[in-house]
Amino acid sequence: MALGALASGCVYRINIQQGNYLDQAAVRSRHVDSRRVTVYFDGDKVARLDKPTAAEAAAQDASAAKIKNGRTY
């Protein structure tokens, strides 16, 4: 039993940095990209999804591209 207790303390853990690197340009932007998707359930199953149309998503992407290129704030 003592050997089992000693062996359990010898767990090798790799030191891995987790997360995403953010460059300074990405941090300065005040614009937040967001999309709203509404999920409706019927019991435990998904009944339907409401999401932006392709035209709405394209308009949001165009607006975000202008902001990322530094033309609009």
C-alpha positions in Angstrom: 0.0 0.0 0.0 2.9 2.4 0.8 4.4 1.7 -2.6 1.1 2.5 -4.3 1.0 5.8 -2.4 4.5 6.7 -3.4 4.0 5.8 -7.1 0.9 8.0 -7.4 3.0 11.1 -6.5 5.3 10.5 -9.5 3.0 11.9 -12.2 4.9 13.5 -15.1 3.3 16.8 -16.3 4.4 18.6 -19.4 4.7 22.3 -19.1 2.6 23.5 -22.0 1.6 27.2 -22.4 -2.1 27.3 -23.3 -4.1 30.0 -24.9 -3.8 32.3 -27.9 -1.2 34.9 -28.6 -2.7 38.3 -29.2 -0.7 40.9 -31.0 -1.0 44.6 -30.0 -3.0 45.6 -33.0 -5.8 43.1 -32.1 -5.9 44.3 -28.6 -6.3 48.0 -29.5 -9.5 47.5 -31.5 -12.7 48.5 -29.8 -14.9 46.6 -32.3 -16.3 43.3 -31.2 -17.3 40.7 -33.7 -20.5 39.0 -32.7 -23.2 36.9 -34.2 -26.4 35.8 -32.5 -27.7 32.2 -33.0 -30.8 31.2 -31.1 -31.4 27.5 -30.5 -34.9 26.3 -29.7 -35.4 23.0 -28.0 -38.3 20.6 -27.9 -37.6 18.5 -24.9 -34.0 17.3 -25.2 -33.8 17.8 -29.0 -33.1 20.8 -31.1 -36.3 22.0 -32.7 -34.9 24.9 -34.8 -32.2 27.5 -35.2 -32.5 31.2 -35.9 -29.3 32.7 -37.3 -28.3 35.7 -39.4 -29.1 35.4 -43.1 -26.2 35.3 -45.6 -26.8 38.9 -46.5 -26.7 40.0 -42.8 -23.5 38.0 -42.2 -21.8 39.4 -45.3 -22.7 43.0 -44.2 -21.2 42.3 -40.7 -18.1 40.8 -42.3 -17.6 43.9 -44.6 -18.0 46.2 -41.6 -15.5 44.2 -39.6 -13.0 44.3 -42.5 -13.2 48.1 -42.7 -12.5 48.4 -39.0 -9.6 45.9 -39.1 -8.1 47.8 -42.0 -8.1 51.0 -39.9 -10.5 52.9 -42.1 -13.4 53.2 -39.6 -13.6 53.4 -35.8 
